[in-house]
Amino acid sequence: MIFLGRKNIDVSRAFDHCNQSILYSYCFSITATFSLNFAATFQHGLHNDSVINKWIQRTKTEDLCYLFVDEQSDAIEAVANSKDEAYFNEKLKIQSCYIIAECIAKPARSYNPVVSHKASLRLGKIAVFTPVDNNKIPTYHFDFAPYNILEERTTKPRRLTDFIARVDELKPVENRSGKLLRKLTIQDESKNTIEITFWKEKLPELEDKPLLGNIVAITATFVTKYMEHIQMQSTDATTVTVNPPIPQLKDYQNRFSTIPRCVASGPSATMTLADILARNTSQNKQTRFITEAAITEIDDQHTWYYTKCKVCNKPAHLQHGHQPLFVCEDHKGPEEANIMYCVNATIVDQTLNANAVFFNEPMTMLLNIDCKDMVIKHQNTNPRVIPDKILAARGIMCSMNVTMKNDGKFVVNKLTKCQTLSPNTPDPKKPTKQKQLQLQLPPDDDVLPKKPRH
């Protein structure tokens, strides 16, 4: 309950009983007890149990966030200044119950809200936290969304989503464009499959947990839609609970025992570029494919690499000196910028030519040299002059993991080299049983670096 003057107001209706100006300017006393709950990230070097069930919201202000749950299982978000994290670590212990007084009620965040409550709480140093014993308060809070409303959550206000499902596929950690991530394929009880991406900050949520084949409750995910497929991503507030302690767990386990495991939608065999194009323009769309193709042309109308500050992800700017250096306009220090490939090219197989973009990981695998060395060590600092080492990759046949964008351009995510194709005329004395794929490479004059553009 919340006290406003002499009137008691239920927490779940706090926002309805107060106009916005009062919410911003008055302090309330909360006499209902709450259990701290959920969502951790290892920020600022803190790695102990006293902080793993709260999260830092990575916004401009980097809010310190908590989720409170009362006896009625109503949840409300509480926000404090992250600079006071050490102070609140002493006041609030995870999975403990408190009477909370002298906090401020405010409207809930309008974008990516964690829960449906219209209000949130602002915690400051005047707030009073009195520990109590109350075993009636739940130690968890889930608000599972059914699959048929997930598409609604791809539009504003894009409420973060809790989902319960079984883990059917667990992929290894991968490095994509300088970012660590891990993908899971989950299946709900209606046999809907979803791929969920966990970013670097949330990878600890997956460690040392028996995920594969078990029921998981995944909270505060960001729902997206790509190529007609519903997908999810972790957020700062995401948690993963294996076999969650809910009354319905046994029923879920019984129902899932009759549902066969699946794997993520995707090809099990190599397809031609023409087949992929035909498949992806049909109603039965697919997100990932494997094809064998080779680069025939590098597009010099686009830059071949880009840079990002490791702190804020803004573009880093080239500074010439003893050796090239990329710096951020907002962050000064020893942190180096991320330097990554982004090469636009034409690829070809026996069926057609297609435009494709190669990002950092596949280009590194193709060239056997990372982009930082290509730029700094080999002095290829002009992003509009294609290095000879990249031009030399033309004609190398590769097995490529690709996706296709709405504009028909392919995105190459991974590749492995197959063989080097040669346009040489075969020996007429030796009969050939198979027709060779002849690549029409540009003449040697065309592979010379173009003059820098100013």
Secondary structure as UniProt FT lines:
FT   STRAND          2..4
FT   TURN            5..6
FT   STRAND          7..9
FT   HELIX           11..13
FT   HELIX           14..17
FT   HELIX           20..25
FT   STRAND          27..37
FT   TURN            44..45
FT   TURN            49..53
FT   STRAND          55..57
FT   STRAND          63..69
FT   TURN            71..72
FT   STRAND          75..81
FT   HELIX           82..84
FT   HELIX           85..91
FT   TURN            94..95
FT   STRAND          97..107
FT   STRAND          119..122
FT   TURN            125..126
FT   STRAND          128..132
FT   TURN            135..136
FT   HELIX           147..154
FT   TURN            156..157
FT   STRAND          161..170
FT   STRAND          174..176
FT   TURN            177..178
FT   STRAND          179..187
FT   TURN            189..190
FT   STRAND          193..199
FT   HELIX           200..206
FT   TURN            207..208
FT   STRAND          215..226
FT   TURN            227..228
FT   STRAND          229..233
FT   TURN            236..237
FT   STRAND          240..242
FT   TURN            247..248
FT   HELIX           249..256
FT   TURN            257..258
FT   HELIX           273..280
FT   STRAND          289..298
FT   TURN            300..301
FT   STRAND          305..308
FT   TURN            310..312
FT   STRAND          317..319
FT   STRAND          325..327
FT   STRAND          338..348
FT   STRAND          353..359
FT   HELIX           360..367
FT   HELIX           371..372
FT   HELIX           373..377
FT   TURN            378..379
FT   TURN            383..384
FT   HELIX           388..391
FT   TURN            392..395
FT   STRAND          396..404
FT   TURN            406..407
FT   STRAND          410..420
FT   TURN            428..429
FT   HELIX           444..447
//
